[in-house]
Amino acid sequence: MRFYRLNSLTLGLMTSLFLTACGAGDLNPPLITSSSVPDDDIKAISAKIEASYPKMDKQLKLQILDVAVKSMEDMVWIEGGSFIMGDIRTPCDIIDKGRMDWTPEATCYSNFISRKNGAIYQHKVTLDSYSLAKYETTHYGADAYRLAHGIELARAEARVLYEGLTQRIKNDPSPTKRWQEAKNYCLWLGDLTGYKFDLPTEAQWEYAARNRGKNIYYATNNGYVQRVNGTYYAPELGRHVDILPEEVNYGSGFDEVGSWPANPLGIHDLSGNMEEWVNDWFSADYYQHSPEDNPQGPETGTDKVVRGGQGLVVTTRAFSPIDPIDSKYTLTGFRCAVQQSTPVIE
């Protein structure tokens, strides 16, 4: 739990969409405390920020410090293990696609593109323990990184036109233009904190989304999709029944991160919200020759793997060019992992 939180962060966006050096100030002593991140770690991060950005505006330094500390607080440690990765198949006589239960008799592909993208090739994977971010990276975190590096903000024009937009969207998942930006953001957090931040591998992402590799289809609190004003089929009644407001666990668009219940590991939005970059290159035949232990994906490629997103089961693979022709912000976000076998915070 954080005892201090910045409340209003306009960051000078009405006058400039890029980092300015005016009003520089230091963070000594640090103005942020945490009930879980040790004070010595916070002091070390503060010193790193001061050394890296000596002329930066103090308010932006505070935001970067806040983002770095929160990134440590929000890491969920996941115990490693073995599982069968790939399209686990679904029942063929589906009455309610949002409420499927796996059985050994499930023989139909869970997605029509499973054959094309290679997900049909089930294979055993064994992972070391690691940590994964509880939430997708937000505008608040991405803004700090982009401002620190002179990168145009997402929705930059709209922020100029609509006063207060930066504050309203700060907890929404942030889109990216390309994979490298997501990769660099995670490495940047690692540089600030001293921990091995990086994008998760595809196998790590799926293992977490499936609650340590269980045969489930959606990364919700109960493995089902329960939407606002929706219904589900109740076999014991032989009919559809309404989903109650307190049962809703899935949005219909891009919601503020953590709006819906976490999966059993405590991680939000691995189903729903934005699709997410992972570290792996994409190859449709990779699953056929993937190593069992801690697979990292192909050594080279032209596309990167994307996982998650709206309405897709957690075994669905997708991909996107690493360097798209256009430079517009996409609908692809990301979350970071920490590549060490012990928890970030003991």
DRENDRENPA-17912 format. One record per residue (C-alpha): x, y, z; residue in three letters; residue number from 0. Coordinates in pm, whole numbers. Last residue first. Layout:
<rec x="X" y="Y" z="Z" type="Ala" seq="NUM"/>
...
//
This chain:
<rec x="983" y="-1053" z="29" type="Glu" seq="345"/>
<rec x="936" y="-786" z="-238" type="Ile" seq="344"/>
<rec x="1059" y="-867" z="-588" type="Val" seq="343"/>
<rec x="977" y="-1233" z="-526" type="Pro" seq="342"/>
<rec x="1245" y="-1494" z="-607" type="Thr" seq="341"/>
<rec x="1289" y="-1670" z="-941" type="Ser" seq="340"/>
<rec x="1409" y="-1366" z="-1133" type="Gln" seq="339"/>
<rec x="1290" y="-1227" z="-1464" type="Gln" seq="338"/>
<rec x="1063" y="-946" z="-1353" type="Val" seq="337"/>
<rec x="765" y="-905" z="-1582" type="Ala" seq="336"/>
<rec x="618" y="-603" z="-1757" type="Cys" seq="335"/>
<rec x="273" y="-533" z="-1897" type="Arg" seq="334"/>
<rec x="173" y="-443" z="-2250" type="Phe" seq="333"/>
<rec x="-55" y="-244" z="-2479" type="Gly" seq="332"/>
<rec x="-175" y="-300" z="-2833" type="Thr" seq="331"/>
<rec x="-459" y="-91" z="-2972" type="Leu" seq="330"/>
<rec x="-217" y="96" z="-3197" type="Thr" seq="329"/>
<rec x="-62" y="442" z="-3175" type="Tyr" seq="328"/>
<rec x="17" y="568" z="-3522" type="Lys" seq="327"/>
<rec x="358" y="535" z="-3681" type="Ser" seq="326"/>
<rec x="254" y="369" z="-4006" type="Asp" seq="325"/>
<rec x="467" y="103" z="-4171" type="Ile" seq="324"/>
<rec x="477" y="-114" z="-3862" type="Pro" seq="323"/>
<rec x="818" y="-203" z="-3711" type="Asp" seq="322"/>
<rec x="783" y="-518" z="-3502" type="Ile" seq="321"/>
<rec x="500" y="-637" z="-3723" type="Pro" seq="320"/>
<rec x="209" y="-787" z="-3524" type="Ser" seq="319"/>
<rec x="121" y="-1134" z="-3403" type="Phe" seq="318"/>
<rec x="-170" y="-1330" z="-3260" type="Ala" seq="317"/>
<rec x="-195" y="-1642" z="-3047" type="Arg" seq="316"/>
<rec x="-515" y="-1758" z="-2875" type="Thr" seq="315"/>
<rec x="-459" y="-1979" z="-2569" type="Thr" seq="314"/>
<rec x="-622" y="-1727" z="-2335" type="Val" seq="313"/>
<rec x="-958" y="-1735" z="-2509" type="Val" seq="312"/>
<rec x="-1037" y="-1421" z="-2703" type="Leu" seq="311"/>
<rec x="-1327" y="-1179" z="-2651" type="Gly" seq="310"/>
<rec x="-1120" y="-865" z="-2614" type="Gln" seq="309"/>
<rec x="-745" y="-884" z="-2585" type="Gly" seq="308"/>
<rec x="-485" y="-1138" z="-2484" type="Gly" seq="307"/>
<rec x="-154" y="-1217" z="-2653" type="Arg" seq="306"/>
<rec x="68" y="-1052" z="-2915" type="Val" seq="305"/>
<rec x="373" y="-1229" z="-3058" type="Val" seq="304"/>
<rec x="629" y="-1021" z="-3246" type="Lys" seq="303"/>
<rec x="670" y="-1010" z="-3622" type="Asp" seq="302"/>
<rec x="972" y="-1000" z="-3853" type="Thr" seq="301"/>
<rec x="1171" y="-1289" z="-3709" type="Gly" seq="300"/>
<rec x="1479" y="-1392" z="-3518" type="Thr" seq="299"/>
<rec x="1590" y="-1625" z="-3236" type="Glu" seq="298"/>
<rec x="1252" y="-1798" z="-3214" type="Pro" seq="297"/>
<rec x="1070" y="-1798" z="-2878" type="Gly" seq="296"/>
<rec x="1222" y="-1780" z="-2530" type="Gln" seq="295"/>
<rec x="1123" y="-2123" z="-2396" type="Pro" seq="294"/>
<rec x="1183" y="-2168" z="-2021" type="Asn" seq="293"/>
<rec x="1249" y="-2544" z="-2024" type="Asp" seq="292"/>
<rec x="1057" y="-2756" z="-2275" type="Glu" seq="291"/>
<rec x="1229" y="-2642" z="-2591" type="Pro" seq="290"/>
<rec x="991" y="-2538" z="-2870" type="Ser" seq="289"/>
<rec x="1011" y="-2759" z="-3179" type="His" seq="288"/>
<rec x="649" y="-2789" z="-3293" type="Gln" seq="287"/>
<rec x="539" y="-2478" z="-3099" type="Tyr" seq="286"/>
<rec x="767" y="-2269" z="-3320" type="Tyr" seq="285"/>
<rec x="586" y="-2358" z="-3643" type="Asp" seq="284"/>
<rec x="379" y="-2040" z="-3679" type="Ala" seq="283"/>
<rec x="678" y="-1823" z="-3592" type="Ser" seq="282"/>
<rec x="648" y="-1505" z="-3389" type="Phe" seq="281"/>
<rec x="939" y="-1339" z="-3207" type="Trp" seq="280"/>
<rec x="893" y="-1355" z="-2834" type="Asp" seq="279"/>
<rec x="900" y="-1078" z="-2573" type="Asn" seq="278"/>
<rec x="527" y="-1032" z="-2519" type="Val" seq="277"/>
<rec x="306" y="-751" z="-2646" type="Trp" seq="276"/>
<rec x="-43" y="-726" z="-2503" type="Glu" seq="275"/>
<rec x="-399" y="-711" z="-2636" type="Glu" seq="274"/>
<rec x="-588" y="-438" z="-2461" type="Met" seq="273"/>
<rec x="-883" y="-473" z="-2222" type="Asn" seq="272"/>
<rec x="-1021" y="-826" z="-2191" type="Gly" seq="271"/>
<rec x="-855" y="-1141" z="-2059" type="Ser" seq="270"/>
<rec x="-516" y="-1085" z="-1899" type="Leu" seq="269"/>
<rec x="-705" y="-793" z="-1745" type="Asp" seq="268"/>
<rec x="-603" y="-826" z="-1380" type="His" seq="267"/>
<rec x="-353" y="-1044" z="-1194" type="Ile" seq="266"/>
<rec x="-418" y="-1170" z="-839" type="Gly" seq="265"/>
<rec x="-318" y="-1532" z="-901" type="Leu" seq="264"/>
<rec x="-684" y="-1639" z="-888" type="Pro" seq="263"/>
<rec x="-769" y="-1400" z="-1175" type="Asn" seq="262"/>
<rec x="-838" y="-1041" z="-1082" type="Ala" seq="261"/>
<rec x="-1186" y="-892" z="-1049" type="Pro" seq="260"/>
<rec x="-1283" y="-610" z="-1286" type="Trp" seq="259"/>
<rec x="-1187" y="-243" z="-1295" type="Ser" seq="258"/>
<rec x="-822" y="-331" z="-1233" type="Gly" seq="257"/>
<rec x="-696" y="-119" z="-1520" type="Val" seq="256"/>
<rec x="-940" y="153" z="-1625" type="Glu" seq="255"/>
<rec x="-1155" y="9" z="-1901" type="Asp" seq="254"/>
<rec x="-1089" y="-45" z="-2269" type="Phe" seq="253"/>
<rec x="-1408" y="-197" z="-2407" type="Gly" seq="252"/>
<rec x="-1683" y="-445" z="-2318" type="Ser" seq="251"/>
<rec x="-1569" y="-525" z="-1966" type="Gly" seq="250"/>
<rec x="-1545" y="-854" z="-1780" type="Tyr" seq="249"/>
<rec x="-1610" y="-971" z="-1424" type="Asn" seq="248"/>
<rec x="-1978" y="-896" z="-1361" type="Val" seq="247"/>
<rec x="-2119" y="-1111" z="-1080" type="Glu" seq="246"/>
<rec x="-2208" y="-821" z="-846" type="Glu" seq="245"/>
<rec x="-2424" y="-669" z="-1119" type="Pro" seq="244"/>
<rec x="-2618" y="-996" z="-1162" type="Leu" seq="243"/>
<rec x="-2579" y="-1194" z="-1483" type="Ile" seq="242"/>
<rec x="-2925" y="-1284" z="-1610" type="Asp" seq="241"/>
<rec x="-3022" y="-1645" z="-1669" type="Val" seq="240"/>
<rec x="-3015" y="-1856" z="-1985" type="His" seq="239"/>
<rec x="-3210" y="-2183" z="-1990" type="Arg" seq="238"/>
<rec x="-3198" y="-2554" z="-1908" type="Gly" seq="237"/>
<rec x="-3219" y="-2488" z="-1536" type="Leu" seq="236"/>
<rec x="-2932" y="-2719" z="-1433" type="Glu" seq="235"/>
<rec x="-2757" y="-2624" z="-1755" type="Pro" seq="234"/>
<rec x="-2745" y="-2253" z="-1662" type="Ala" seq="233"/>
<rec x="-2661" y="-2060" z="-1980" type="Tyr" seq="232"/>
<rec x="-2525" y="-1714" z="-1917" type="Tyr" seq="231"/>
<rec x="-2671" y="-1368" z="-1951" type="Thr" seq="230"/>
<rec x="-2533" y="-1021" z="-1999" type="Gly" seq="229"/>
<rec x="-2630" y="-676" z="-1872" type="Asn" seq="228"/>
<rec x="-2264" y="-612" z="-1782" type="Val" seq="227"/>
<rec x="-2052" y="-907" z="-1888" type="Arg" seq="226"/>
<rec x="-1969" y="-1240" z="-1725" type="Gln" seq="225"/>
<rec x="-1688" y="-1427" z="-1902" type="Val" seq="224"/>
<rec x="-1588" y="-1751" z="-1729" type="Tyr" seq="223"/>
<rec x="-1262" y="-1877" z="-1576" type="Gly" seq="222"/>
<rec x="-1373" y="-1790" z="-1222" type="Asn" seq="221"/>
<rec x="-1180" y="-1474" z="-1136" type="Asn" seq="220"/>
<rec x="-1108" y="-1405" z="-1501" type="Thr" seq="219"/>
<rec x="-826" y="-1526" z="-1723" type="Ala" seq="218"/>
<rec x="-1052" y="-1698" z="-1976" type="Tyr" seq="217"/>
<rec x="-1038" y="-2046" z="-2129" type="Tyr" seq="216"/>
<rec x="-930" y="-2272" z="-1845" type="Ile" seq="215"/>
<rec x="-722" y="-2588" z="-1850" type="Asn" seq="214"/>
<rec x="-479" y="-2495" z="-1573" type="Lys" seq="213"/>
<rec x="-134" y="-2367" z="-1662" type="Gly" seq="212"/>
<rec x="-42" y="-2166" z="-1357" type="Arg" seq="211"/>
<rec x="-371" y="-1974" z="-1347" type="Asn" seq="210"/>
<rec x="-428" y="-1996" z="-1724" type="Arg" seq="209"/>
<rec x="-338" y="-1631" z="-1776" type="Ala" seq="208"/>
<rec x="-20" y="-1680" z="-1572" type="Ala" seq="207"/>
<rec x="99" y="-1979" z="-1778" type="Tyr" seq="206"/>
<rec x="-3" y="-1800" z="-2099" type="Glu" seq="205"/>
<rec x="207" y="-1491" z="-2022" type="Trp" seq="204"/>
<rec x="506" y="-1692" z="-1903" type="Gln" seq="203"/>
<rec x="497" y="-1901" z="-2221" type="Ala" seq="202"/>
<rec x="483" y="-1591" z="-2440" type="Glu" seq="201"/>
<rec x="782" y="-1448" z="-2259" type="Thr" seq="200"/>
<rec x="719" y="-1160" z="-2024" type="Pro" seq="199"/>
<rec x="857" y="-818" z="-2117" type="Leu" seq="198"/>
<rec x="1153" y="-712" z="-1908" type="Asp" seq="197"/>
<rec x="1234" y="-599" z="-1556" type="Phe" seq="196"/>
<rec x="1539" y="-763" z="-1400" type="Lys" seq="195"/>
<rec x="1558" y="-552" z="-1082" type="Tyr" seq="194"/>
<rec x="1793" y="-258" z="-1017" type="Gly" seq="193"/>
<rec x="1503" y="-18" z="-975" type="Thr" seq="192"/>
<rec x="1577" y="255" z="-1229" type="Leu" seq="191"/>
<rec x="1754" y="35" z="-1484" type="Asp" seq="190"/>
<rec x="1487" y="-231" z="-1454" type="Gly" seq="189"/>
<rec x="1214" y="25" z="-1503" type="Leu" seq="188"/>
<rec x="1394" y="137" z="-1818" type="Trp" seq="187"/>
<rec x="1414" y="-225" z="-1936" type="Leu" seq="186"/>
<rec x="1036" y="-245" z="-1905" type="Cys" seq="185"/>
<rec x="986" y="77" z="-2100" type="Tyr" seq="184"/>
<rec x="1237" y="-26" z="-2367" type="Asn" seq="183"/>
<rec x="1049" y="-348" z="-2441" type="Lys" seq="182"/>
<rec x="716" y="-170" z="-2468" type="Ala" seq="181"/>
<rec x="867" y="93" z="-2698" type="Glu" seq="180"/>
<rec x="1034" y="-177" z="-2905" type="Gln" seq="179"/>
<rec x="701" y="-346" z="-2976" type="Trp" seq="178"/>
<rec x="559" y="-56" z="-3176" type="Arg" seq="177"/>
<rec x="326" y="241" z="-3155" type="Lys" seq="176"/>
<rec x="199" y="166" z="-2807" type="Thr" seq="175"/>
<rec x="-133" y="190" z="-2628" type="Pro" seq="174"/>
<rec x="-167" y="285" z="-2262" type="Ser" seq="173"/>
<rec x="-407" y="103" z="-2032" type="Pro" seq="172"/>
<rec x="-634" y="347" z="-1847" type="Asp" seq="171"/>
<rec x="-523" y="475" z="-1505" type="Asn" seq="170"/>
<rec x="-408" y="817" z="-1631" type="Lys" seq="169"/>
<rec x="-710" y="860" z="-1858" type="Ile" seq="168"/>
<rec x="-903" y="1123" z="-1661" type="Arg" seq="167"/>
<rec x="-596" y="1312" z="-1540" type="Gln" seq="166"/>
<rec x="-453" y="1349" z="-1890" type="Thr" seq="165"/>
<rec x="-795" y="1445" z="-2023" type="Leu" seq="164"/>
<rec x="-824" y="1741" z="-1784" type="Gly" seq="163"/>
<rec x="-864" y="2001" z="-2053" type="Glu" seq="162"/>
<rec x="-968" y="1859" z="-2387" type="Tyr" seq="161"/>
<rec x="-806" y="2003" z="-2698" type="Leu" seq="160"/>
<rec x="-442" y="1973" z="-2594" type="Val" seq="159"/>
<rec x="-497" y="1626" z="-2454" type="Arg" seq="158"/>
<rec x="-677" y="1524" z="-2772" type="Ala" seq="157"/>
<rec x="-372" y="1612" z="-2979" type="Glu" seq="156"/>
<rec x="-141" y="1402" z="-2763" type="Ala" seq="155"/>
<rec x="-359" y="1091" z="-2753" type="Arg" seq="154"/>
<rec x="-49" y="883" z="-2675" type="Ala" seq="153"/>
<rec x="240" y="1106" z="-2579" type="Leu" seq="152"/>
<rec x="514" y="1209" z="-2819" type="Glu" seq="151"/>
<rec x="855" y="1082" z="-2712" type="Ile" seq="150"/>
<rec x="1114" y="1313" z="-2556" type="Gly" seq="149"/>
<rec x="1271" y="1041" z="-2341" type="His" seq="148"/>
<rec x="1162" y="1151" z="-1994" type="Ala" seq="147"/>
<rec x="825" y="1257" z="-2132" type="Leu" seq="146"/>
<rec x="773" y="916" z="-2288" type="Arg" seq="145"/>
<rec x="868" y="725" z="-1973" type="Tyr" seq="144"/>
<rec x="653" y="934" z="-1741" type="Ala" seq="143"/>
<rec x="363" y="926" z="-1986" type="Asp" seq="142"/>
<rec x="387" y="544" z="-2006" type="Ala" seq="141"/>
<rec x="343" y="512" z="-1631" type="Gly" seq="140"/>
<rec x="42" y="742" z="-1609" type="Tyr" seq="139"/>
<rec x="-97" y="615" z="-1940" type="His" seq="138"/>
<rec x="-113" y="273" z="-1779" type="Thr" seq="137"/>
<rec x="96" y="-42" z="-1816" type="Thr" seq="136"/>
<rec x="-132" y="-344" z="-1780" type="Glu" seq="135"/>
<rec x="-192" y="-443" z="-1420" type="Tyr" seq="134"/>
<rec x="-72" y="-701" z="-1166" type="Lys" seq="133"/>
<rec x="269" y="-703" z="-1326" type="Ala" seq="132"/>
<rec x="430" y="-1045" z="-1356" type="Leu" seq="131"/>
<rec x="689" y="-1214" z="-1135" type="Ser" seq="130"/>
<rec x="898" y="-1524" z="-1205" type="Tyr" seq="129"/>
<rec x="933" y="-1888" z="-1099" type="Ser" seq="128"/>
<rec x="1111" y="-2116" z="-1344" type="Asp" seq="127"/>
<rec x="901" y="-2253" z="-1625" type="Leu" seq="126"/>
<rec x="843" y="-2601" z="-1766" type="Thr" seq="125"/>
<rec x="663" y="-2629" z="-2099" type="Val" seq="124"/>
<rec x="503" y="-2938" z="-2252" type="Lys" seq="123"/>
<rec x="369" y="-2906" z="-2604" type="His" seq="122"/>
<rec x="36" y="-2865" z="-2778" type="Gln" seq="121"/>
<rec x="60" y="-2789" z="-3148" type="Tyr" seq="120"/>
<rec x="-275" y="-2633" z="-3236" type="Ile" seq="119"/>
<rec x="-141" y="-2285" z="-3154" type="Ala" seq="118"/>
<rec x="49" y="-2274" z="-3483" type="Gly" seq="117"/>
<rec x="-79" y="-1941" z="-3611" type="Asn" seq="116"/>
<rec x="-275" y="-2082" z="-3905" type="Lys" seq="115"/>
<rec x="-411" y="-2382" z="-3714" type="Arg" seq="114"/>
<rec x="-530" y="-2174" z="-3419" type="Ser" seq="113"/>
<rec x="-690" y="-1914" z="-3646" type="Ile" seq="112"/>
<rec x="-1046" y="-2045" z="-3605" type="Phe" seq="111"/>
<rec x="-1016" y="-2026" z="-3227" type="Asn" seq="110"/>
<rec x="-1073" y="-2282" z="-2950" type="Ser" seq="109"/>
<rec x="-1008" y="-2572" z="-3183" type="Tyr" seq="108"/>
<rec x="-1254" y="-2859" z="-3137" type="Cys" seq="107"/>
<rec x="-1163" y="-3180" z="-2953" type="Thr" seq="106"/>
<rec x="-1282" y="-3146" z="-2592" type="Ala" seq="105"/>
<rec x="-1329" y="-3506" z="-2468" type="Glu" seq="104"/>
<rec x="-1069" y="-3460" z="-2195" type="Pro" seq="103"/>
<rec x="-1302" y="-3198" z="-2045" type="Thr" seq="102"/>
<rec x="-1274" y="-2821" z="-2028" type="Trp" seq="101"/>
<rec x="-1563" y="-2611" z="-1900" type="Asp" seq="100"/>
<rec x="-1698" y="-2329" z="-2115" type="Met" seq="99"/>
<rec x="-1891" y="-2025" z="-1997" type="Arg" seq="98"/>
<rec x="-1827" y="-1739" z="-2238" type="Gly" seq="97"/>
<rec x="-1883" y="-1963" z="-2539" type="Lys" seq="96"/>
<rec x="-2236" y="-2048" z="-2418" type="Asp" seq="95"/>
<rec x="-2406" y="-2345" z="-2587" type="Ile" seq="94"/>
<rec x="-2089" y="-2502" z="-2719" type="Ile" seq="93"/>
<rec x="-2129" y="-2841" z="-2887" type="Asp" seq="92"/>
<rec x="-1767" y="-2891" z="-2994" type="Cys" seq="91"/>
<rec x="-1618" y="-2871" z="-2646" type="Pro" seq="90"/>
<rec x="-1297" y="-2672" z="-2653" type="Thr" seq="89"/>
<rec x="-938" y="-2747" z="-2745" type="Arg" seq="88"/>
<rec x="-628" y="-2699" z="-2525" type="Ile" seq="87"/>
<rec x="-477" y="-2471" z="-2789" type="Asp" seq="86"/>
<rec x="-116" y="-2443" z="-2680" type="Gly" seq="85"/>
<rec x="93" y="-2500" z="-2369" type="Met" seq="84"/>
<rec x="78" y="-2817" z="-2161" type="Ile" seq="83"/>
<rec x="198" y="-2728" z="-1813" type="Phe" seq="82"/>
<rec x="503" y="-2746" z="-1588" type="Ser" seq="81"/>
<rec x="593" y="-2538" z="-1285" type="Gly" seq="80"/>
<rec x="705" y="-2197" z="-1167" type="Gly" seq="79"/>
<rec x="561" y="-2010" z="-871" type="Glu" seq="78"/>
<rec x="425" y="-1673" z="-974" type="Ile" seq="77"/>
<rec x="522" y="-1359" z="-782" type="Trp" seq="76"/>
<rec x="286" y="-1069" z="-849" type="Val" seq="75"/>
<rec x="463" y="-737" z="-913" type="Met" seq="74"/>
<rec x="246" y="-438" z="-825" type="Asp" seq="73"/>
<rec x="461" y="-301" z="-545" type="Glu" seq="72"/>
<rec x="772" y="-303" z="-766" type="Met" seq="71"/>
<rec x="604" y="-114" z="-1049" type="Ser" seq="70"/>
<rec x="456" y="120" z="-789" type="Lys" seq="69"/>
<rec x="806" y="221" z="-679" type="Val" seq="68"/>
<rec x="913" y="293" z="-1037" type="Ala" seq="67"/>
<rec x="594" y="482" z="-1126" type="Val" seq="66"/>
<rec x="614" y="699" z="-813" type="Asp" seq="65"/>
<rec x="978" y="777" z="-877" type="Leu" seq="64"/>
<rec x="899" y="870" z="-1238" type="Ile" seq="63"/>
<rec x="611" y="1090" z="-1121" type="Gln" seq="62"/>
<rec x="831" y="1261" z="-865" type="Leu" seq="61"/>
<rec x="1095" y="1330" z="-1127" type="Lys" seq="60"/>
<rec x="819" y="1476" z="-1344" type="Leu" seq="59"/>
<rec x="721" y="1714" z="-1066" type="Gln" seq="58"/>
<rec x="1084" y="1807" z="-1007" type="Lys" seq="57"/>
<rec x="1136" y="1924" z="-1366" type="Asp" seq="56"/>
<rec x="1441" y="1751" z="-1512" type="Met" seq="55"/>
<rec x="1785" y="1907" z="-1503" type="Lys" seq="54"/>
<rec x="1966" y="1624" z="-1322" type="Pro" seq="53"/>
<rec x="1788" y="1346" z="-1516" type="Tyr" seq="52"/>
<rec x="1998" y="1027" z="-1492" type="Ser" seq="51"/>
<rec x="2183" y="1108" z="-1170" type="Ala" seq="50"/>
<rec x="1873" y="1241" z="-996" type="Glu" seq="49"/>
<rec x="1665" y="945" z="-1116" type="Ile" seq="48"/>
<rec x="1927" y="700" z="-991" type="Lys" seq="47"/>
<rec x="1943" y="875" z="-654" type="Ala" seq="46"/>
<rec x="1565" y="851" z="-621" type="Ser" seq="45"/>
<rec x="1578" y="481" z="-709" type="Ile" seq="44"/>
<rec x="1842" y="424" z="-440" type="Ala" seq="43"/>
<rec x="1636" y="617" z="-185" type="Lys" seq="42"/>
<rec x="1330" y="408" z="-270" type="Ile" seq="41"/>
<rec x="1532" y="89" z="-230" type="Asp" seq="40"/>
<rec x="1664" y="206" z="107" type="Asp" seq="39"/>
<rec x="1310" y="287" z="219" type="Asp" seq="38"/>
<rec x="1207" y="-75" z="161" type="Pro" seq="37"/>
<rec x="917" y="-137" z="-83" type="Val" seq="36"/>
<rec x="621" y="-289" z="103" type="Ser" seq="35"/>
<rec x="455" y="-18" z="313" type="Ser" seq="34"/>
<rec x="569" y="248" z="70" type="Ser" seq="33"/>
<rec x="701" y="601" z="98" type="Thr" seq="32"/>
<rec x="725" y="880" z="-156" type="Ile" seq="31"/>
<rec x="876" y="1225" z="-110" type="Leu" seq="30"/>
<rec x="1237" y="1110" z="-134" type="Pro" seq="29"/>
<rec x="1472" y="1337" z="69" type="Pro" seq="28"/>
<rec x="1626" y="1461" z="-150" type="Asn" seq="27"/>
<rec x="1421" y="1440" z="-468" type="Leu" seq="26"/>
<rec x="1596" y="1721" z="-654" type="Asp" seq="25"/>
<rec x="1463" y="2019" z="-844" type="Gly" seq="24"/>
<rec x="1437" y="2145" z="-1200" type="Ala" seq="23"/>
<rec x="1180" y="2414" z="-1266" type="Gly" seq="22"/>
<rec x="1245" y="2424" z="-1639" type="Cys" seq="21"/>
<rec x="1392" y="2125" z="-1813" type="Ala" seq="20"/>
<rec x="1106" y="2047" z="-2044" type="Thr" seq="19"/>
<rec x="998" y="1706" z="-2164" type="Leu" seq="18"/>
<rec x="763" y="1692" z="-2461" type="Phe" seq="17"/>
<rec x="400" y="1762" z="-2527" type="Leu" seq="16"/>
<rec x="445" y="2128" z="-2443" type="Ser" seq="15"/>
<rec x="234" y="2417" z="-2318" type="Thr" seq="14"/>
<rec x="-88" y="2238" z="-2234" type="Met" seq="13"/>
<rec x="104" y="1931" z="-2133" type="Leu" seq="12"/>
<rec x="286" y="2105" z="-1850" type="Gly" seq="11"/>
<rec x="301" y="1788" z="-1646" type="Leu" seq="10"/>
<rec x="-73" y="1804" z="-1567" type="Thr" seq="9"/>
<rec x="-21" y="1577" z="-1271" type="Leu" seq="8"/>
<rec x="-279" y="1617" z="-998" type="Ser" seq="7"/>
<rec x="-304" y="1377" z="-702" type="Asn" seq="6"/>
<rec x="41" y="1229" z="-650" type="Leu" seq="5"/>
<rec x="16" y="940" z="-408" type="Arg" seq="4"/>
<rec x="169" y="897" z="-67" type="Tyr" seq="3"/>
<rec x="101" y="619" z="182" type="Phe" seq="2"/>
<rec x="123" y="349" z="-86" type="Arg" seq="1"/>
<rec x="0" y="0" z="0" type="Met" seq="0"/>
//
